[in-house]
Amino acid sequence: MLRLCPACTTRTQQVVDPGCLVCQGTGHLVLGPAALSVYEAVVVAEAVAIALEAAAREADMALSLSDNRTGPVLAALEELAAGGIITHTPAPHPAATVTNITPAPSRRRHPRPLTKGEQLCFDFTGLWPEPQDRRVITAANHVYTEHDRPHARGLPTLSAAGHPSHLARITDPAEPGTNTRQEARDRHTNHQHAQALIKAGTLAAKRKTRKKAKAAA
């Protein structure tokens, strides 16, 4: 049983990154048979996404931009693999060091009922899921217009593809000072190219159909 890579699904047009820290360019993670023997696939898949988001959130809040913020995500992946939640641990990126971060004690002062996915995440990684973790992993990407100037007010608060999750911001970081006007115009150009490609493909398919019909006549 597979689940789509939580990092790649937040990238622009959900294009799989060949160097993705989470899936190593496969576009998916393999859910572990051990976990699937106890929980439904949707529960295991949610636990994976929540665990990675929780790890990224702790890293995002505890580490500076100059620190290795990918290490805690790698550590969570290893914990998930060791617990049988996923079947393998992706090979660490050469520049990454597996680093565990102890969640801030204040995050555990107010226990609350957890979903099955959240409980599975906590049991096997020790990461306490916050309510926003479940909400943000399913959030939509935000698209800036050419008149927006988000980077003029400080560091980026979204990923390069405009996603608000901590995992997306760490695995697909936006560069400070990016020109949103140029981004918007490039996006419009890409959209036009995609439409032209669809029209060309449709026309080519019709031509092939006519040729086949003539050959069969």
N, C-alpha and C positions, 0 to 999 in steps of 0.2 A: 504494500500500500504506500502510495506516494502523497506528499503534499507539496504544493508550490513553494518555492523559496520565499520566505517572508521579506527578504531584502530586495530581491529582483522584482517582486510584484509592485514595489513602490517606485521603481525607476521609471524614467520617461518611456511611455508606451509599453511598459513592462518588458523591455528588452533585457535578456539575460546577459549579465556581465561575465565574460570569460574568466576574469580574475576575482569573482565574488568571494568574499571572505566566508560567507555562510555555506554556499552550495558548491564552491569551486568550479563554477561555470556550467553545472549540469541543469540548473533551473529548478531543481527539486531536492527534497530531503526524503529519505526512506524511513518510514515509521517502523518502530521495532515490533517484532512479533510478540515479545513478552508483554509489552504494554497493550497491544491490540487484543491479547487473549483475555484481558480484564476489562478494558474500556473500549467504547466505540471509537472508530477512526476520527470522528469529528472532535471528540474529547482530546485525544492524543495530539491531533493537529493543532488544536487551540493551545494546549499546554506548551508545545514547542514555540509557537509565536509569542505567547506571554512570557516565557522564560527568557527568550532572546531580547524582548522589549524591556523587561525588568532589568536585565544585565546592562543593556545599553543605557537605560535611564540612570542607574546608579553611577555608571562611568561618566555620563554626560554631566551629572551634578557634582561628582566628587573630583573629577580631573579637569585640568586646563586643556586648552587646544594644543599646547606643546607636549602634553603627555601622550602615552600610548593608550588611546581610548578604545582600541579594538581588542585588547587583551581580555577584558572581562567577557566579551561576546564569545571569544574562543573558549574561555574557561566554561561558560555555560553550555556550549556545544559538547565539550568533553564530558561534562556532568550528565547531559542528556543521553549521550552514547553509553556511558558507564552504567546508567540506570535502565538501559534497554528501551528508552523512549524513541531514540533513532538508532539505526543499525550501524552507523559508522561515524567516526570523527574526521571531518575534513582536515587535510594537512594544513598546518599553520602557515600563514604567509611568512616569507623570510624576515620581513621587518617587524613581525608581530611577536610579542611575548605574552604567554598565557598568564594573566594576572587576575586574581580574585579580589573582589572588593566586598568588605563587610558592610551590609546595609546599615544605614543610620538607625540607632535604637528607637528614635522617635517614630519611625515608620511602623513599629510593631506595638505601640502603646494602645492602639484602639483596634483590637481584633474584630473581624467581621466575618459573616458567613461567606465562604468561598465557593465558586463554581467548581465542578469536577476538574475542569482544565486548570484552574488556578491552584487547586489543592495538589494536583499532580505536579505542577511546576514547583511549588514550594517543597513538596516531599523529596524531590530528587535533586533540586539545585540549592535549596535553602534561601532562594530569593523570594521576598515577600511581594506579591503582586498588588499594585495599587489599582483602584477602580479605573483610572484613566488608561491603564495599559490595554485593557480589552477594547476600550473605545477608540484609542488612537491608532491601533493596528488596522482597523477597518475604515479609517477616515479617508476621505477623498483627497487627492492632490490639489493644491491651490495653484491656480494659474495667474501669475502677475500680468497686468497689461503694460503696455509701453509707457504709460503715464505714472505707474507706480515707482516709488523709489525706496524699497524696503531696506536696502543696504546703507542708505544715507543716515539711518538712525542707529547704526551699530552692527554687531555681528549677525549673520543670518540666523533666523529662527526656524527655517524650513530646510529641507534637503535640496540638492541640486535640481531634483524633479518637482520640488514644491510640496513634499510630504512632511507632516508635522511630527511623525514618530521619532523617537530617539534612535531607534535602530537605523532608520533611513538617514538620519542626520550624520550618523557615524560611518555607515557603510557607503553612503553616496553624498558626501558633504558638499555644500555650496561654497563657492569661493567668495570671500568678502569683496565687496566693490564691483560685483558683476553688473554689467550694463543691461538692465531689464528691457530697455527699449530695443536693443539689438536682439536680445533673446526672443522678444515678442515677434519681431520681424522675421527672424530665422524660423520660428515656429510656424508662422503663416506661410513661409516659402515651402517648408517641409510638407505642410498640409496640402498645398497646391500640387506638389510633386506626387504625393500619395494619391490624390484624386486622378491625376494624369495617368499614373500607373494602373489604377483600377480600370480606367477607360481603355487603355491600351491592351490590358489583359482580356477585357470583355470582347474587344474587337478581334483580337487574335483567336479567341475561342470560337467566335462566330465564323471566322474564315476557315478554321479547321473543320468545323461542322459541315460547312458547305462543300468543302473538298471531299470529305468522306461521303456525303450524300451523292455527289457527282460520280465518285468512283464506284459506288454501289449501284448506280442506275444502269 
